[in-house]
Amino acid sequence: RDTFASLKKTCRKLGISFWDDLNDRIGQVGDIPPLPDIVRERILAAEAVP
Protein backbone atom coordinates (compact mmCIF):
# COMPACT_ATOMS: atom_id res chain seq x y z
CA ARG A 1 0.00 0.00 0.00
CA ASP A 2 2.86 2.38 0.78
CA THR A 3 4.37 1.82 -2.65
CA PHE A 4 1.16 2.73 -4.43
CA ALA A 5 0.72 5.80 -2.22
CA SER A 6 4.23 6.91 -3.14
CA LEU A 7 3.61 6.33 -6.85
CA LYS A 8 0.35 8.27 -6.65
CA LYS A 9 2.11 11.18 -4.97
CA THR A 10 4.88 11.18 -7.58
CA CYS A 11 2.36 11.10 -10.42
CA ARG A 12 0.46 14.00 -8.85
CA LYS A 13 3.67 16.06 -8.60
CA LEU A 14 4.45 15.31 -12.26
CA GLY A 15 0.91 16.09 -13.43
CA ILE A 16 0.33 12.53 -14.64
CA SER A 17 -2.79 10.49 -13.92
CA PHE A 18 -1.87 7.69 -11.51
CA TRP A 19 -4.47 5.37 -13.04
CA ASP A 20 -3.34 6.10 -16.61
CA ASP A 21 0.24 5.39 -15.59
CA LEU A 22 -0.73 2.19 -13.76
CA ASN A 23 -2.80 0.93 -16.70
CA ASP A 24 0.05 1.78 -19.07
CA ARG A 25 2.49 -0.28 -16.97
CA ILE A 26 0.16 -3.25 -16.50
CA GLY A 27 -0.85 -3.33 -20.15
CA GLN A 28 2.76 -2.71 -21.26
CA VAL A 29 1.45 -0.10 -23.69
CA GLY A 30 4.38 2.31 -23.43
CA ASP A 31 2.40 5.51 -24.05
CA ILE A 32 3.72 7.08 -20.84
CA PRO A 33 7.49 7.11 -20.31
CA PRO A 34 8.76 5.50 -17.10
CA LEU A 35 8.49 7.85 -14.12
CA PRO A 36 12.26 7.90 -13.46
CA ASP A 37 12.81 9.14 -17.02
CA ILE A 38 10.25 11.92 -16.57
CA VAL A 39 11.80 12.98 -13.25
CA ARG A 40 15.29 12.98 -14.79
CA GLU A 41 14.09 15.10 -17.74
CA ARG A 42 12.44 17.63 -15.41
CA ILE A 43 15.58 17.90 -13.28
CA LEU A 44 17.76 18.48 -16.33
CA ALA A 45 15.31 21.06 -17.68
CA ALA A 46 15.27 22.89 -14.33
CA GLU A 47 19.06 22.94 -14.20
CA ALA A 48 19.25 24.38 -17.71
CA VAL A 49 17.15 27.42 -16.79
CA PRO A 50 19.39 30.28 -15.64
WOQUI-V432094 format. One record per backbone hydrogen bond with DSSP energy under -1.0 kcal/mol. CO is the residue of the C=O (numbers start at 1). NH is the residue of the N-H. E is the energy in kcal/mol with one decimal. If there is no record, write none. Layout:
CO,NH,E / CO,NH,E
This chain:
1,5,-2.1 / 2,6,-2.3 / 3,7,-2.5 / 4,8,-2.5 / 5,9,-2.1 / 6,10,-2.4 / 7,11,-2.7 / 8,12,-2.3 / 9,13,-2.2 / 10,14,-1.8 / 11,16,-2.8 / 17,21,-2.4 / 18,22,-2.8 / 19,23,-2.7 / 20,24,-2.1 / 21,25,-2.2 / 22,26,-2.7 / 23,27,-2.5 / 24,29,-1.8 / 34,38,-1.7 / 35,39,-2.7 / 36,40,-2.4 / 37,41,-2.4 / 38,42,-2.3 / 39,43,-2.3 / 40,44,-2.4 / 41,45,-2.4 / 42,46,-2.2 / 43,47,-2.2 / 44,48,-1.4
